[in-house]
Amino acid sequence: MSEEGARAALSAVRSPAADPSKYDARRLEGGWLFGWSASAGRPPMDTRSWVVADTGEARRLTLKELAEDVLRGLNGA
């Protein structure tokens, strides 16, 4: 999946991480990780990272979750 496809999946679930001016993307095995961009300044309170699996499923991470673990689960591994 491309970054553009992953951002479209984020947009479909109304995630703020769909905005490339505020969230940076990083490709991981099995999908994409979207985290607050340092160039966007201080993140608003309760800002979390998001992942989009290669299956197209998008989900917000909790504080205790690792992106790699969540992506494995979303991809059925």
N, CA, C, O and CB atoms as a CASP TS submission, in Angstrom:
PFRMAT TS
TARGET T0000
AUTHOR 0000-0000-0000
METHOD Language model
MODEL 1
PARENT N/A
ATOM      1  N   MET     1       0.848  -1.177   0.000  1.00  0.00           N
ATOM      2  CA  MET     1       0.000   0.000   0.000  1.00  0.00           C
ATOM      3  C   MET     1       0.893   1.239   0.000  1.00  0.00           C
ATOM      4  O   MET     1       1.915   1.291   0.684  1.00  0.00           O
ATOM      5  CB  MET     1      -0.965  -0.002   1.225  1.00  0.00           C
ATOM      6  N   SER     2       0.487   2.222  -0.774  1.00  0.00           N
ATOM      7  CA  SER     2       1.232   3.480  -0.840  1.00  0.00           C
ATOM      8  C   SER     2       0.877   4.379   0.345  1.00  0.00           C
ATOM      9  O   SER     2      -0.121   4.156   1.031  1.00  0.00           O
ATOM     10  CB  SER     2       0.945   4.211  -2.170  1.00  0.00           C
ATOM     11  N   GLU     3       1.699   5.387   0.571  1.00  0.00           N
ATOM     12  CA  GLU     3       1.379   6.358   1.621  1.00  0.00           C
ATOM     13  C   GLU     3       0.059   7.052   1.314  1.00  0.00           C
ATOM     14  O   GLU     3      -0.742   7.292   2.218  1.00  0.00           O
ATOM     15  CB  GLU     3       2.509   7.398   1.765  1.00  0.00           C
ATOM     16  N   GLU     4      -0.174   7.377   0.047  1.00  0.00           N
ATOM     17  CA  GLU     4      -1.426   8.040  -0.338  1.00  0.00           C
ATOM     18  C   GLU     4      -2.632   7.150  -0.040  1.00  0.00           C
ATOM     19  O   GLU     4      -3.664   7.637   0.423  1.00  0.00           O
ATOM     20  CB  GLU     4      -1.402   8.410  -1.835  1.00  0.00           C
ATOM     21  N   GLY     5      -2.504   5.848  -0.303  1.00  0.00           N
ATOM     22  CA  GLY     5      -3.577   4.910   0.011  1.00  0.00           C
ATOM     23  C   GLY     5      -3.818   4.806   1.504  1.00  0.00           C
ATOM     24  O   GLY     5      -4.961   4.717   1.954  1.00  0.00           O
ATOM     25  N   ALA     6      -2.735   4.818   2.272  1.00  0.00           N
ATOM     26  CA  ALA     6      -2.859   4.759   3.729  1.00  0.00           C
ATOM     27  C   ALA     6      -3.529   6.021   4.264  1.00  0.00           C
ATOM     28  O   ALA     6      -4.357   5.943   5.172  1.00  0.00           O
ATOM     29  CB  ALA     6      -1.477   4.575   4.382  1.00  0.00           C
ATOM     30  N   ARG     7      -3.182   7.175   3.713  1.00  0.00           N
ATOM     31  CA  ARG     7      -3.832   8.421   4.157  1.00  0.00           C
ATOM     32  C   ARG     7      -5.312   8.427   3.770  1.00  0.00           C
ATOM     33  O   ARG     7      -6.139   8.972   4.502  1.00  0.00           O
ATOM     34  CB  ARG     7      -3.119   9.653   3.545  1.00  0.00           C
ATOM     35  N   ALA     8      -5.648   7.830   2.636  1.00  0.00           N
ATOM     36  CA  ALA     8      -7.060   7.716   2.247  1.00  0.00           C
ATOM     37  C   ALA     8      -7.812   6.842   3.250  1.00  0.00           C
ATOM     38  O   ALA     8      -8.954   7.142   3.596  1.00  0.00           O
ATOM     39  CB  ALA     8      -7.191   7.128   0.816  1.00  0.00           C
ATOM     40  N   ALA     9      -7.182   5.765   3.718  1.00  0.00           N
ATOM     41  CA  ALA     9      -7.805   4.910   4.736  1.00  0.00           C
ATOM     42  C   ALA     9      -8.004   5.683   6.035  1.00  0.00           C
ATOM     43  O   ALA     9      -9.026   5.520   6.701  1.00  0.00           O
ATOM     44  CB  ALA     9      -6.944   3.654   4.991  1.00  0.00           C
ATOM     45  N   LEU    10      -7.042   6.519   6.399  1.00  0.00           N
ATOM     46  CA  LEU    10      -7.181   7.355   7.595  1.00  0.00           C
ATOM     47  C   LEU    10      -8.312   8.359   7.427  1.00  0.00           C
ATOM     48  O   LEU    10      -9.083   8.597   8.357  1.00  0.00           O
ATOM     49  CB  LEU    10      -5.868   8.087   7.896  1.00  0.00           C
ATOM     50  N   SER    11      -8.407   8.937   6.263  1.00  0.00           N
ATOM     51  CA  SER    11      -9.474   9.901   5.981  1.00  0.00           C
ATOM     52  C   SER    11     -10.845   9.239   6.083  1.00  0.00           C
ATOM     53  O   SER    11     -11.799   9.849   6.566  1.00  0.00           O
ATOM     54  CB  SER    11      -9.288  10.518   4.585  1.00  0.00           C
ATOM     55  N   ALA    12     -10.940   7.990   5.629  1.00  0.00           N
ATOM     56  CA  ALA    12     -12.213   7.264   5.661  1.00  0.00           C
ATOM     57  C   ALA    12     -12.716   7.041   7.087  1.00  0.00           C
ATOM     58  O   ALA    12     -13.922   6.954   7.315  1.00  0.00           O
ATOM     59  CB  ALA    12     -12.066   5.923   4.956  1.00  0.00           C
ATOM     60  N   VAL    13     -11.791   6.948   8.046  1.00  0.00           N
ATOM     61  CA  VAL    13     -12.200   6.771   9.447  1.00  0.00           C
ATOM     62  C   VAL    13     -12.120   8.081  10.228  1.00  0.00           C
ATOM     63  O   VAL    13     -12.185   8.097  11.457  1.00  0.00           O
ATOM     64  CB  VAL    13     -11.323   5.710  10.125  1.00  0.00           C
ATOM     65  N   ARG    14     -11.979   9.174   9.486  1.00  0.00           N
ATOM     66  CA  ARG    14     -11.932  10.526  10.060  1.00  0.00           C
ATOM     67  C   ARG    14     -10.801  10.721  11.064  1.00  0.00           C
ATOM     68  O   ARG    14     -10.969  11.368  12.097  1.00  0.00           O
ATOM     69  CB  ARG    14     -13.242  10.837  10.729  1.00  0.00           C
ATOM     70  N   SER    15      -9.661  10.153  10.740  1.00  0.00           N
ATOM     71  CA  SER    15      -8.482  10.307  11.591  1.00  0.00           C
ATOM     72  C   SER    15      -7.781  11.623  11.284  1.00  0.00           C
ATOM     73  O   SER    15      -7.643  11.991  10.118  1.00  0.00           O
ATOM     74  CB  SER    15      -7.512   9.124  11.399  1.00  0.00           C
ATOM     75  N   PRO    16      -7.340  12.331  12.309  1.00  0.00           N
ATOM     76  CA  PRO    16      -6.561  13.549  12.065  1.00  0.00           C
ATOM     77  C   PRO    16      -5.214  13.239  11.411  1.00  0.00           C
ATOM     78  O   PRO    16      -4.588  14.132  10.840  1.00  0.00           O
ATOM     79  CB  PRO    16      -6.340  14.302  13.375  1.00  0.00           C
ATOM     80  N   ALA    17      -4.763  11.991  11.489  1.00  0.00           N
ATOM     81  CA  ALA    17      -3.482  11.603  10.902  1.00  0.00           C
ATOM     82  C   ALA    17      -3.513  11.594   9.377  1.00  0.00           C
ATOM     83  O   ALA    17      -2.475  11.407   8.743  1.00  0.00           O
ATOM     84  CB  ALA    17      -3.079  10.238  11.408  1.00  0.00           C
ATOM     85  N   ALA    18      -4.673  11.791   8.787  1.00  0.00           N
ATOM     86  CA  ALA    18      -4.765  11.894   7.328  1.00  0.00           C
ATOM     87  C   ALA    18      -4.117  13.179   6.824  1.00  0.00           C
ATOM     88  O   ALA    18      -3.820  13.297   5.635  1.00  0.00           O
ATOM     89  CB  ALA    18      -6.230  11.835   6.879  1.00  0.00           C
ATOM     90  N   ASP    19      -3.898  14.133   7.711  1.00  0.00           N
ATOM     91  CA  ASP    19      -3.334  15.439   7.347  1.00  0.00           C
ATOM     92  C   ASP    19      -1.804  15.377   7.308  1.00  0.00           C
ATOM     93  O   ASP    19      -1.169  15.299   8.360  1.00  0.00           O
ATOM     94  CB  ASP    19      -3.799  16.526   8.346  1.00  0.00           C
ATOM     95  N   PRO    20      -1.197  15.411   6.105  1.00  0.00           N
ATOM     96  CA  PRO    20       0.263  15.309   6.023  1.00  0.00           C
ATOM     97  C   PRO    20       1.010  16.513   6.591  1.00  0.00           C
ATOM     98  O   PRO    20       2.216  16.431   6.824  1.00  0.00           O
ATOM     99  CB  PRO    20       0.665  15.119   4.599  1.00  0.00           C
ATOM    100  N   SER    21       0.325  17.617   6.815  1.00  0.00           N
ATOM    101  CA  SER    21       0.999  18.772   7.408  1.00  0.00           C
ATOM    102  C   SER    21       1.169  18.614   8.917  1.00  0.00           C
ATOM    103  O   SER    21       1.933  19.355   9.536  1.00  0.00           O
ATOM    104  CB  SER    21       0.219  20.049   7.105  1.00  0.00           C
ATOM    105  N   LYS    22       0.464  17.657   9.511  1.00  0.00           N
ATOM    106  CA  LYS    22       0.544  17.457  10.960  1.00  0.00           C
ATOM    107  C   LYS    22       1.087  16.095  11.366  1.00  0.00           C
ATOM    108  O   LYS    22       1.612  15.947  12.470  1.00  0.00           O
ATOM    109  CB  LYS    22      -0.807  17.640  11.565  1.00  0.00           C
ATOM    110  N   TYR    23       0.972  15.104  10.498  1.00  0.00           N
ATOM    111  CA  TYR    23       1.425  13.750  10.820  1.00  0.00           C
ATOM    112  C   TYR    23       2.417  13.257   9.776  1.00  0.00           C
ATOM    113  O   TYR    23       2.154  13.309   8.575  1.00  0.00           O
ATOM    114  CB  TYR    23       0.229  12.785  10.915  1.00  0.00           C
ATOM    115  N   ASP    24       3.562  12.779  10.253  1.00  0.00           N
ATOM    116  CA  ASP    24       4.567  12.174   9.381  1.00  0.00           C
ATOM    117  C   ASP    24       4.261  10.687   9.219  1.00  0.00           C
ATOM    118  O   ASP    24       3.687  10.057  10.108  1.00  0.00           O
ATOM    119  CB  ASP    24       6.001  12.384   9.951  1.00  0.00           C
ATOM    120  N   ALA    25       4.650  10.145   8.082  1.00  0.00           N
ATOM    121  CA  ALA    25       4.443   8.725   7.793  1.00  0.00           C
ATOM    122  C   ALA    25       5.776   7.994   7.793  1.00  0.00           C
ATOM    123  O   ALA    25       6.802   8.531   7.376  1.00  0.00           O
ATOM    124  CB  ALA    25       3.728   8.539   6.439  1.00  0.00           C
ATOM    125  N   ARG    26       5.733   6.759   8.269  1.00  0.00           N
ATOM    126  CA  ARG    26       6.920   5.908   8.228  1.00  0.00           C
ATOM    127  C   ARG    26       6.478   4.500   7.855  1.00  0.00           C
ATOM    128  O   ARG    26       5.580   3.934   8.479  1.00  0.00           O
ATOM    129  CB  ARG    26       7.682   5.917   9.598  1.00  0.00           C
ATOM    130  N   ARG    27       7.105   3.954   6.853  1.00  0.00           N
ATOM    131  CA  ARG    27       6.780   2.608   6.401  1.00  0.00           C
ATOM    132  C   ARG    27       7.395   1.583   7.342  1.00  0.00           C
ATOM    133  O   ARG    27       8.584   1.644   7.654  1.00  0.00           O
ATOM    134  CB  ARG    27       7.270   2.380   4.958  1.00  0.00           C
ATOM    135  N   LEU    28       6.566   0.637   7.794  1.00  0.00           N
ATOM    136  CA  LEU    28       7.015  -0.478   8.618  1.00  0.00           C
ATOM    137  C   LEU    28       6.629  -1.769   7.908  1.00  0.00           C
ATOM    138  O   LEU    28       5.891  -1.745   6.923  1.00  0.00           O
ATOM    139  CB  LEU    28       6.397  -0.414  10.058  1.00  0.00           C
ATOM    140  N   GLU    29       7.121  -2.876   8.401  1.00  0.00           N
ATOM    141  CA  GLU    29       6.712  -4.154   7.833  1.00  0.00           C
ATOM    142  C   GLU    29       5.222  -4.353   8.102  1.00  0.00           C
ATOM    143  O   GLU    29       4.790  -4.374   9.254  1.00  0.00           O
ATOM    144  CB  GLU    29       7.552  -5.330   8.427  1.00  0.00           C
ATOM    145  N   GLY    30       4.449  -4.497   7.043  1.00  0.00           N
ATOM    146  CA  GLY    30       3.017  -4.748   7.187  1.00  0.00           C
ATOM    147  C   GLY    30       2.137  -3.521   7.151  1.00  0.00           C
ATOM    148  O   GLY    30       0.917  -3.644   7.263  1.00  0.00           O
ATOM    149  N   GLY    31       2.712  -2.335   6.997  1.00  0.00           N
ATOM    150  CA  GLY    31       1.864  -1.150   6.932  1.00  0.00           C
ATOM    151  C   GLY    31       2.604   0.143   7.200  1.00  0.00           C
ATOM    152  O   GLY    31       3.817   0.244   7.021  1.00  0.00           O
ATOM    153  N   TRP    32       1.839   1.125   7.634  1.00  0.00           N
ATOM    154  CA  TRP    32       2.351   2.479   7.857  1.00  0.00           C
ATOM    155  C   TRP    32       2.081   2.930   9.283  1.00  0.00           C
ATOM    156  O   TRP    32       1.060   2.593   9.881  1.00  0.00           O
ATOM    157  CB  TRP    32       1.721   3.465   6.865  1.00  0.00           C
ATOM    158  N   LEU    33       3.022   3.700   9.810  1.00  0.00           N
ATOM    159  CA  LEU    33       2.877   4.353  11.112  1.00  0.00           C
ATOM    160  C   LEU    33       2.811   5.849  10.862  1.00  0.00           C
ATOM    161  O   LEU    33       3.630   6.403  10.129  1.00  0.00           O
ATOM    162  CB  LEU    33       4.060   3.987  12.087  1.00  0.00           C
ATOM    163  N   PHE    34       1.835   6.498  11.475  1.00  0.00           N
ATOM    164  CA  PHE    34       1.670   7.947  11.359  1.00  0.00           C
ATOM    165  C   PHE    34       1.786   8.556  12.744  1.00  0.00           C
ATOM    166  O   PHE    34       1.021   8.221  13.649  1.00  0.00           O
ATOM    167  CB  PHE    34       0.304   8.316  10.700  1.00  0.00           C
ATOM    168  N   GLY    35       2.747   9.451  12.901  1.00  0.00           N
ATOM    169  CA  GLY    35       2.972  10.111  14.180  1.00  0.00           C
ATOM    170  C   GLY    35       3.025  11.617  14.015  1.00  0.00           C
ATOM    171  O   GLY    35       3.275  12.122  12.921  1.00  0.00           O
ATOM    172  N   TRP    36       2.791  12.325  15.095  1.00  0.00           N
ATOM    173  CA  TRP    36       2.786  13.788  15.079  1.00  0.00           C
ATOM    174  C   TRP    36       4.110  14.311  14.526  1.00  0.00           C
ATOM    175  O   TRP    36       5.178  13.836  14.912  1.00  0.00           O
ATOM    176  CB  TRP    36       2.534  14.351  16.501  1.00  0.00           C
ATOM    177  N   SER    37       4.041  15.259  13.649  1.00  0.00           N
ATOM    178  CA  SER    37       5.223  15.842  13.025  1.00  0.00           C
ATOM    179  C   SER    37       5.844  16.898  13.935  1.00  0.00           C
ATOM    180  O   SER    37       5.148  17.772  14.452  1.00  0.00           O
ATOM    181  CB  SER    37       4.865  16.455  11.663  1.00  0.00           C
ATOM    182  N   ALA    38       7.145  16.811  14.124  1.00  0.00           N
ATOM    183  CA  ALA    38       7.845  17.806  14.939  1.00  0.00           C
ATOM    184  C   ALA    38       7.700  19.200  14.344  1.00  0.00           C
ATOM    185  O   ALA    38       7.704  20.189  15.076  1.00  0.00           O
ATOM    186  CB  ALA    38       9.329  17.443  15.072  1.00  0.00           C
ATOM    187  N   SER    39       7.574  19.287  13.024  1.00  0.00           N
ATOM    188  CA  SER    39       7.439  20.598  12.378  1.00  0.00           C
ATOM    189  C   SER    39       6.066  21.225  12.613  1.00  0.00           C
ATOM    190  O   SER    39       5.864  22.402  12.312  1.00  0.00           O
ATOM    191  CB  SER    39       7.689  20.468  10.884  1.00  0.00           C
ATOM    192  N   ALA    40       5.124  20.453  13.147  1.00  0.00           N
ATOM    193  CA  ALA    40       3.778  20.968  13.422  1.00  0.00           C
ATOM    194  C   ALA    40       3.675  21.595  14.808  1.00  0.00           C
ATOM    195  O   ALA    40       2.609  22.074  15.194  1.00  0.00           O
ATOM    196  CB  ALA    40       2.753  19.851  13.289  1.00  0.00           C
ATOM    197  N   GLY    41       4.777  21.595  15.561  1.00  0.00           N
ATOM    198  CA  GLY    41       4.758  22.168  16.904  1.00  0.00           C
ATOM    199  C   GLY    41       4.363  21.137  17.944  1.00  0.00           C
ATOM    200  O   GLY    41       4.394  19.932  17.694  1.00  0.00           O
ATOM    201  N   ARG    42       3.994  21.633  19.108  1.00  0.00           N
ATOM    202  CA  ARG    42       3.591  20.732  20.197  1.00  0.00           C
ATOM    203  C   ARG    42       2.284  20.045  19.847  1.00  0.00           C
ATOM    204  O   ARG    42       1.357  20.687  19.353  1.00  0.00           O
ATOM    205  CB  ARG    42       3.449  21.503  21.529  1.00  0.00           C
ATOM    206  N   PRO    43       2.203  18.746  20.099  1.00  0.00           N
ATOM    207  CA  PRO    43       0.949  18.049  19.798  1.00  0.00           C
ATOM    208  C   PRO    43      -0.139  18.422  20.796  1.00  0.00           C
ATOM    209  O   PRO    43       0.146  18.661  21.970  1.00  0.00           O
ATOM    210  CB  PRO    43       1.165  16.530  19.801  1.00  0.00           C
ATOM    211  N   PRO    44      -1.379  18.473  20.333  1.00  0.00           N
ATOM    212  CA  PRO    44      -2.488  18.703  21.256  1.00  0.00           C
ATOM    213  C   PRO    44      -2.570  17.561  22.275  1.00  0.00           C
ATOM    214  O   PRO    44      -2.109  16.449  22.017  1.00  0.00           O
ATOM    215  CB  PRO    44      -3.826  18.836  20.480  1.00  0.00           C
ATOM    216  N   MET    45      -3.149  17.849  23.408  1.00  0.00           N
ATOM    217  CA  MET    45      -3.322  16.837  24.440  1.00  0.00           C
ATOM    218  C   MET    45      -4.098  15.650  23.864  1.00  0.00           C
ATOM    219  O   MET    45      -5.009  15.839  23.058  1.00  0.00           O
ATOM    220  CB  MET    45      -4.055  17.427  25.675  1.00  0.00           C
ATOM    221  N   ASP    46      -3.748  14.456  24.264  1.00  0.00           N
ATOM    222  CA  ASP    46      -4.397  13.210  23.855  1.00  0.00           C
ATOM    223  C   ASP    46      -4.096  12.828  22.399  1.00  0.00           C
ATOM    224  O   ASP    46      -4.818  12.018  21.818  1.00  0.00           O
ATOM    225  CB  ASP    46      -5.893  13.332  24.046  1.00  0.00           C
ATOM    226  N   THR    47      -3.049  13.395  21.810  1.00  0.00           N
ATOM    227  CA  THR    47      -2.652  13.013  20.456  1.00  0.00           C
ATOM    228  C   THR    47      -1.981  11.648  20.502  1.00  0.00           C
ATOM    229  O   THR    47      -1.115  11.406  21.343  1.00  0.00           O
ATOM    230  CB  THR    47      -1.702  14.075  19.829  1.00  0.00           C
ATOM    231  N   ARG    48      -2.374  10.769  19.612  1.00  0.00           N
ATOM    232  CA  ARG    48      -1.807   9.424  19.527  1.00  0.00           C
ATOM    233  C   ARG    48      -1.362   9.151  18.094  1.00  0.00           C
ATOM    234  O   ARG    48      -1.790   9.818  17.152  1.00  0.00           O
ATOM    235  CB  ARG    48      -2.836   8.356  19.995  1.00  0.00           C
ATOM    236  N   SER    49      -0.509   8.175  17.961  1.00  0.00           N
ATOM    237  CA  SER    49      -0.100   7.711  16.639  1.00  0.00           C
ATOM    238  C   SER    49      -1.168   6.779  16.076  1.00  0.00           C
ATOM    239  O   SER    49      -1.981   6.215  16.808  1.00  0.00           O
ATOM    240  CB  SER    49       1.276   6.995  16.703  1.00  0.00           C
ATOM    241  N   TRP    50      -1.140   6.638  14.763  1.00  0.00           N
ATOM    242  CA  TRP    50      -2.071   5.763  14.049  1.00  0.00           C
ATOM    243  C   TRP    50      -1.286   4.799  13.185  1.00  0.00           C
ATOM    244  O   TRP    50      -0.166   5.099  12.770  1.00  0.00           O
ATOM    245  CB  TRP    50      -3.064   6.583  13.188  1.00  0.00           C
ATOM    246  N   VAL    51      -1.871   3.639  12.913  1.00  0.00           N
ATOM    247  CA  VAL    51      -1.294   2.697  11.965  1.00  0.00           C
ATOM    248  C   VAL    51      -2.333   2.367  10.905  1.00  0.00           C
ATOM    249  O   VAL    51      -3.538   2.403  11.152  1.00  0.00           O
ATOM    250  CB  VAL    51      -0.804   1.410  12.681  1.00  0.00           C
ATOM    251  N   VAL    52      -1.832   2.046   9.721  1.00  0.00           N
ATOM    252  CA  VAL    52      -2.673   1.529   8.639  1.00  0.00           C
ATOM    253  C   VAL    52      -1.990   0.270   8.131  1.00  0.00           C
ATOM    254  O   VAL    52      -0.856   0.312   7.653  1.00  0.00           O
ATOM    255  CB  VAL    52      -2.879   2.596   7.476  1.00  0.00           C
ATOM    256  N   ALA    53      -2.696  -0.851   8.242  1.00  0.00           N
ATOM    257  CA  ALA    53      -2.154  -2.127   7.781  1.00  0.00           C
ATOM    258  C   ALA    53      -2.239  -2.218   6.264  1.00  0.00           C
ATOM    259  O   ALA    53      -3.004  -1.490   5.631  1.00  0.00           O
ATOM    260  CB  ALA    53      -2.905  -3.306   8.431  1.00  0.00           C
ATOM    261  N   ASP    54      -1.456  -3.105   5.694  1.00  0.00           N
ATOM    262  CA  ASP    54      -1.507  -3.320   4.255  1.00  0.00           C
ATOM    263  C   ASP    54      -2.876  -3.830   3.809  1.00  0.00           C
ATOM    264  O   ASP    54      -3.197  -3.784   2.622  1.00  0.00           O
ATOM    265  CB  ASP    54      -0.423  -4.302   3.835  1.00  0.00           C
ATOM    266  N   THR    55      -3.678  -4.312   4.745  1.00  0.00           N
ATOM    267  CA  THR    55      -5.052  -4.734   4.442  1.00  0.00           C
ATOM    268  C   THR    55      -5.985  -3.541   4.270  1.00  0.00           C
ATOM    269  O   THR    55      -7.114  -3.698   3.806  1.00  0.00           O
ATOM    270  CB  THR    55      -5.581  -5.646   5.548  1.00  0.00           C
ATOM    271  N   GLY    56      -5.516  -2.339   4.645  1.00  0.00           N
ATOM    272  CA  GLY    56      -6.324  -1.130   4.538  1.00  0.00           C
ATOM    273  C   GLY    56      -7.006  -0.726   5.826  1.00  0.00           C
ATOM    274  O   GLY    56      -7.682   0.301   5.874  1.00  0.00           O
ATOM    275  N   GLU    57      -6.838  -1.521   6.872  1.00  0.00           N
ATOM    276  CA  GLU    57      -7.463  -1.205   8.160  1.00  0.00           C
ATOM    277  C   GLU    57      -6.626  -0.174   8.914  1.00  0.00           C
ATOM    278  O   GLU    57      -5.410  -0.317   9.047  1.00  0.00           O
ATOM    279  CB  GLU    57      -7.636  -2.487   9.013  1.00  0.00           C
ATOM    280  N   ALA    58      -7.297   0.864   9.402  1.00  0.00           N
ATOM    281  CA  ALA    58      -6.633   1.942  10.140  1.00  0.00           C
ATOM    282  C   ALA    58      -7.068   1.902  11.596  1.00  0.00           C
ATOM    283  O   ALA    58      -8.233   1.648  11.901  1.00  0.00           O
ATOM    284  CB  ALA    58      -6.953   3.328   9.513  1.00  0.00           C
ATOM    285  N   ARG    59      -6.117   2.155  12.495  1.00  0.00           N
ATOM    286  CA  ARG    59      -6.430   2.142  13.919  1.00  0.00           C
ATOM    287  C   ARG    59      -5.490   3.049  14.690  1.00  0.00           C
ATOM    288  O   ARG    59      -4.301   3.155  14.391  1.00  0.00           O
ATOM    289  CB  ARG    59      -6.357   0.724  14.469  1.00  0.00           C
ATOM    290  N   ARG    60      -6.059   3.694  15.686  1.00  0.00           N
ATOM    291  CA  ARG    60      -5.288   4.538  16.602  1.00  0.00           C
ATOM    292  C   ARG    60      -4.601   3.645  17.627  1.00  0.00           C
ATOM    293  O   ARG    60      -5.195   2.687  18.123  1.00  0.00           O
ATOM    294  CB  ARG    60      -6.203   5.595  17.307  1.00  0.00           C
ATOM    295  N   LEU    61      -3.361   3.960  17.939  1.00  0.00           N
ATOM    296  CA  LEU    61      -2.622   3.193  18.936  1.00  0.00           C
ATOM    297  C   LEU    61      -2.933   3.700  20.340  1.00  0.00           C
ATOM    298  O   LEU    61      -3.153   4.893  20.548  1.00  0.00           O
ATOM    299  CB  LEU    61      -1.113   3.268  18.664  1.00  0.00           C
ATOM    300  N   THR    62      -2.946   2.783  21.290  1.00  0.00           N
ATOM    301  CA  THR    62      -3.023   3.182  22.690  1.00  0.00           C
ATOM    302  C   THR    62      -1.595   3.459  23.161  1.00  0.00           C
ATOM    303  O   THR    62      -0.636   3.182  22.440  1.00  0.00           O
ATOM    304  CB  THR    62      -3.723   2.074  23.575  1.00  0.00           C
ATOM    305  N   LEU    63      -1.461   3.993  24.344  1.00  0.00           N
ATOM    306  CA  LEU    63      -0.134   4.325  24.865  1.00  0.00           C
ATOM    307  C   LEU    63       0.760   3.103  25.048  1.00  0.00           C
ATOM    308  O   LEU    63       1.980   3.212  24.933  1.00  0.00           O
ATOM    309  CB  LEU    63      -0.270   5.045  26.181  1.00  0.00           C
ATOM    310  N   LYS    64       0.173   1.950  25.329  1.00  0.00           N
ATOM    311  CA  LYS    64       0.964   0.758  25.627  1.00  0.00           C
ATOM    312  C   LYS    64       1.250  -0.113  24.409  1.00  0.00           C
ATOM    313  O   LYS    64       2.008  -1.077  24.512  1.00  0.00           O
ATOM    314  CB  LYS    64       0.260  -0.060  26.659  1.00  0.00           C
ATOM    315  N   GLU    65       0.667   0.201  23.270  1.00  0.00           N
ATOM    316  CA  GLU    65       0.825  -0.647  22.091  1.00  0.00           C
ATOM    317  C   GLU    65       2.049  -0.265  21.260  1.00  0.00           C
ATOM    318  O   GLU    65       2.429   0.903  21.178  1.00  0.00           O
ATOM    319  CB  GLU    65      -0.420  -0.570  21.231  1.00  0.00           C
ATOM    320  N   LEU    66       2.645  -1.267  20.657  1.00  0.00           N
ATOM    321  CA  LEU    66       3.726  -1.065  19.700  1.00  0.00           C
ATOM    322  C   LEU    66       3.149  -1.203  18.296  1.00  0.00           C
ATOM    323  O   LEU    66       2.374  -2.119  18.023  1.00  0.00           O
ATOM    324  CB  LEU    66       4.893  -2.082  19.933  1.00  0.00           C
ATOM    325  N   ALA    67       3.524  -0.299  17.422  1.00  0.00           N
ATOM    326  CA  ALA    67       2.987  -0.297  16.061  1.00  0.00           C
ATOM    327  C   ALA    67       3.216  -1.635  15.365  1.00  0.00           C
ATOM    328  O   ALA    67       2.317  -2.146  14.697  1.00  0.00           O
ATOM    329  CB  ALA    67       3.621   0.826  15.245  1.00  0.00           C
ATOM    330  N   GLU    68       4.404  -2.204  15.516  1.00  0.00           N
ATOM    331  CA  GLU    68       4.716  -3.472  14.851  1.00  0.00           C
ATOM    332  C   GLU    68       3.782  -4.585  15.303  1.00  0.00           C
ATOM    333  O   GLU    68       3.346  -5.391  14.480  1.00  0.00           O
ATOM    334  CB  GLU    68       6.165  -3.871  15.121  1.00  0.00           C
ATOM    335  N   ASP    69       3.464  -4.647  16.597  1.00  0.00           N
ATOM    336  CA  ASP    69       2.564  -5.677  17.116  1.00  0.00           C
ATOM    337  C   ASP    69       1.152  -5.497  16.575  1.00  0.00           C
ATOM    338  O   ASP    69       0.505  -6.469  16.186  1.00  0.00           O
ATOM    339  CB  ASP    69       2.546  -5.649  18.646  1.00  0.00           C
ATOM    340  N   VAL    70       0.675  -4.268  16.550  1.00  0.00           N
ATOM    341  CA  VAL    70      -0.679  -3.993  16.059  1.00  0.00           C
ATOM    342  C   VAL    70      -0.775  -4.315  14.570  1.00  0.00           C
ATOM    343  O   VAL    70      -1.760  -4.905  14.127  1.00  0.00           O
ATOM    344  CB  VAL    70      -1.065  -2.515  16.316  1.00  0.00           C
ATOM    345  N   LEU    71       0.232  -3.935  13.803  1.00  0.00           N
ATOM    346  CA  LEU    71       0.214  -4.235  12.367  1.00  0.00           C
ATOM    347  C   LEU    71       0.199  -5.738  12.116  1.00  0.00           C
ATOM    348  O   LEU    71      -0.507  -6.204  11.221  1.00  0.00           O
ATOM    349  CB  LEU    71       1.425  -3.603  11.674  1.00  0.00           C
ATOM    350  N   ARG    72       0.965  -6.504  12.887  1.00  0.00           N
ATOM    351  CA  ARG    72       0.936  -7.966  12.742  1.00  0.00           C
ATOM    352  C   ARG    72      -0.467  -8.500  12.988  1.00  0.00           C
ATOM    353  O   ARG    72      -0.946  -9.359  12.247  1.00  0.00           O
ATOM    354  CB  ARG    72       1.933  -8.632  13.713  1.00  0.00           C
ATOM    355  N   GLY    73      -1.126  -7.994  14.026  1.00  0.00           N
ATOM    356  CA  GLY    73      -2.480  -8.439  14.333  1.00  0.00           C
ATOM    357  C   GLY    73      -3.484  -8.058  13.258  1.00  0.00           C
ATOM    358  O   GLY    73      -4.342  -8.862  12.893  1.00  0.00           O
ATOM    359  N   LEU    74      -3.384  -6.844  12.752  1.00  0.00           N
ATOM    360  CA  LEU    74      -4.309  -6.394  11.716  1.00  0.00           C
ATOM    361  C   LEU    74      -4.114  -7.151  10.409  1.00  0.00           C
ATOM    362  O   LEU    74      -5.059  -7.324   9.639  1.00  0.00           O
ATOM    363  CB  LEU    74      -4.141  -4.908  11.477  1.00  0.00           C
ATOM    364  N   ASN    75      -2.896  -7.598  10.164  1.00  0.00           N
ATOM    365  CA  ASN    75      -2.601  -8.356   8.947  1.00  0.00           C
ATOM    366  C   ASN    75      -2.818  -9.856   9.126  1.00  0.00           C
ATOM    367  O   ASN    75      -2.580 -10.636   8.204  1.00  0.00           O
ATOM    368  CB  ASN    75      -1.174  -8.098   8.513  1.00  0.00           C
ATOM    369  N   GLY    76      -3.272 -10.260  10.322  1.00  0.00           N
ATOM    370  CA  GLY    76      -3.575 -11.665  10.567  1.00  0.00           C
ATOM    371  C   GLY    76      -2.364 -12.553  10.797  1.00  0.00           C
ATOM    372  O   GLY    76      -2.436 -13.771  10.630  1.00  0.00           O
ATOM    373  N   ALA    77      -1.269 -11.947  11.175  1.00  0.00           N
ATOM    374  CA  ALA    77      -0.053 -12.754  11.403  1.00  0.00           C
ATOM    375  C   ALA    77       0.004 -13.269  12.819  1.00  0.00           C
ATOM    376  O   ALA    77       0.952 -13.962  13.186  1.00  0.00           O
ATOM    377  CB  ALA    77       1.205 -11.939  11.104  1.00  0.00           C
TER
END
